Amino acid sequence: MRVLFIFLDGIGLGVNDPATNPFARAKMPNLNALLDGRSLLKESAPFDGERATLLAVDPSVGVNGLPQSATGQAMLLTGKNISAELGYHYGPKPNPEVAAYLNDGTLFSRFAKAGKKTALLNAYPPRYFDGIDSGKRLYSSIPLAVTNAGLPLFRHDDLFAGRALSADFTGEGWRTMLGFPDSPMMEPHHAGRKLASLAKEYDFSLFEYWASDYAGHKQQMETAVGLMETFDGVLGGLVEEMKDERGKRAGELLVLATSDHGNMEDLSTRKHTSAHVPALVIGDKSVREEFTRDMKDITHIAPAIWNAVEKP
Ligand SMILES: [Zn+2]
C-alpha cells in the first residue's frame, strides 16, 4: 500500500463558531462529500464513511503546556512520545534534544533503509537553501528528518519539471513572493491531481503545508478561510485521481491528512491550542479500518503508516 501523508500545520478540531473558527465558515464541498455533509469540526469526529474516516487525535500526549511544532512533527515522524520523554513541548524549530530523535527511526529513514521509495514532495526555493547554508535558517523537523535519511529536498528545477509541488499547492507564491514569474501555476483541483499522481510514484510520500499555522498565529480569518477553500479544491482533485485507479493494485493509495497541534481553528488566540487534531483518512475502507485502529494520539500515526506501507 502506498501512503501519502498531507501534513497540515496548526489545524485542530474546533467548535462550530463562525466568529472564531474558519472551518465553520469555509466552503469545503469536497470535504463535506467525503464526510457525508460534515465539516472539519470537533463535533464531526469520529466518523467512518464510504470514502473517508475522521478521527480526533490527541497532540498533547499527557504533557503539560501547549503542543508545539518541533516535538509534534518529530512524534508524527517517529511514533515516539518525545514530549513525555523530554518533559516538554518544543518549537517551532527543533533544539538539539529534539533533533537527536530525528537522526534515525523516522518514517523517512526507516523506509529509505528498507529500500522503499520515499520523498518529501515540497519544492524549496533557492533562498531556503541559502538560509540553511549560511546558518541563518534551521531545518524544521520534517526537512531535517528527510535530509538525515540521506534524501534530497526538491528544488526549483524539480518544481518546474513537475517532480514536486509548491508549498501553497498552486504555485502562486513562487510568482508573487519568490521571484519566479514564469513558475508553473495550477488550479487547486489540478494541484490535487498532481499530488496524488506524484504520491503514486512512492511507497511513502509527505507534503508539508505550513501556511495554516501562520494564518493562525496572525489571526487572519479571511486568509484562513481562503486557504481552506483552496485545500478543498486540492482534496477534490486528489480524490478524483485516486478514483481513476480504483481496483488497480499498483495505484492503491491511502491518504492521511493530519496536524501537529491546533491553532487556526481558534482565531480568538494567537497561540497554539490544546484541541485534538484531525486525522482524515481517505482510501479503501478495510485498509482505513486497520489503519485507524487504536489511533488515539499523534504517536500512533507513524506505526500505522509503517504497517500500511509494509502491506503488499
Ligand atoms: Zn505555530
Residues whose N, C-alpha, C, O or C-beta is under 5 A from the ligand:
A	BS01	ZN	D213
